[in-house]
Amino acid sequence: MSVSSASQPAARTYFDDLASAMRFYRVPVEAQATVRSTLQGIVHDGFYVPPSRPYIAVTRQGRVVARVHMGHIGVVGAARVELPGYRARSRGARRAHPHAPRQMCPVCRLELPRTGTCDRVH
């Protein structure tokens, strides 16, 4: 494992091998075999994890050819591969915020402020 530069506070973390990258990224044990088999046929020469740790980047000559996320693997030009044992966090249902009906000025047809009185002189 190596960091690109000690002077950069948000540097990528580079790895020489997939096992080290998976250990650092904490890929679940039940998903590691799928990661290995998916990446086996892809020509690559390096791995890194960006500062915010959203994925493991699999690179070839400096270009990303695949990304290993917590729940799936995205391979450039191929279908997404879902990883076993991953359960996304529930984000909850979005709730619409009820808004009071808009009151309109009958003279200028603009929305009235909360006071209910039009600011324009008629």
C-alpha positions, 0 to 999 in steps of 0.5 A: 500500500502506498499513498500518492503524496504525503503533502496532499491531504486527500490522496489516493491510496495505491495497492500492488495487488487486489488482496491488499486493496480488498483488505483495505476496502473491507470487501466482505469475505463472501464477495471476494471470490466474485471480485476475483473471478470477475477481474480475472479476465480483465487486463489490469496493472494497478489498484487505488482507492480514492480519498472518499473511499467509494470504490476500488479502482482497477486500472490499466496504464492509468485508466480505470477499467473497472470499479469494485463498489460495496454492492457491485462491480462496474466493468467498462463496456460490460454489464454490472456484476452484483456482489453476494451478501450485500444489503443496501442501507434503507434510505427511507421513503421520500416524503412530499412536504405538504405546502399550503395552497398558494394565495394569488393577488387577484389584481396583479396575479402574483403570489402573495407573501405570507402576510396575505397582503400584496406588496404592490400598490394598486 
